[in-house]
Amino acid sequence: MAKEFFERHKQPWKADEAGQLRTLAGKGKGLKEIAKAIGRSEESTKDFAKKNKIGIQKKR
């Protein structure tokens, strides 16, 4: 299975994306679901959340 292709490679985060990340993380959404909703890779989303001390639930 091929990985998804992201056009926005290494683009800076915008305020609305950060707000959406905080909102979805606060609702208990998982990393994969948040990344897809924002249109970012899981790795980028995870790194940004870690830098900004935003907790993302781990889905099991």
N, C-alpha and C positions, 0 to 999 in steps of 0.2 A: 504494500500500500504506500503510495507516494505521499510525502508531506505536502501540506497546503503551501501555496506560493503567496507571499506577501509583497505587494507593490511598494509598501511604505517602509522599506528597509532602513533602519537606523534613523528614523524621523524623531524629532523631539516630541515629548508628550505635551498635549494641550490641556488647559485647565478643565475643559468639559470632560475630557477622557479621564482625568484624575478624579473628578467628581463622580463620574459614572462608576469607576473602579471602587471608590469608597462606598457608594450606595449599594452596589451588588455584593461586595464583601460583607457589608453590614447585614444584608439579608441572608447571609449564610450560603451564598452560591460558591461553587467550586471553581478552581483555576481555569479549567477547560471552558466552562460555560461563560465566565467573565471575559476571557481572552477573545472568544468568538463574538460576544456582544459588542466589544469595543473595536474589534477589527485589528487586534494585535496578536503577535505570537505568544504562546504560553510562556516562553522564556523571558520575553520582554516584560510581560505583565508581572511575572514572578519577581524579576529584578527590580522593577519600579516599586512594587508593593513592599519589598524588603527594605529598599532605600528610604521609603517614606513611612516605615513602621505601620503598614496596613496588614492586618491579619486576614489570611484567606483560609477558609475551611478546607480540610482534606477530605475528599470524597472517598468512600470505601466501597 
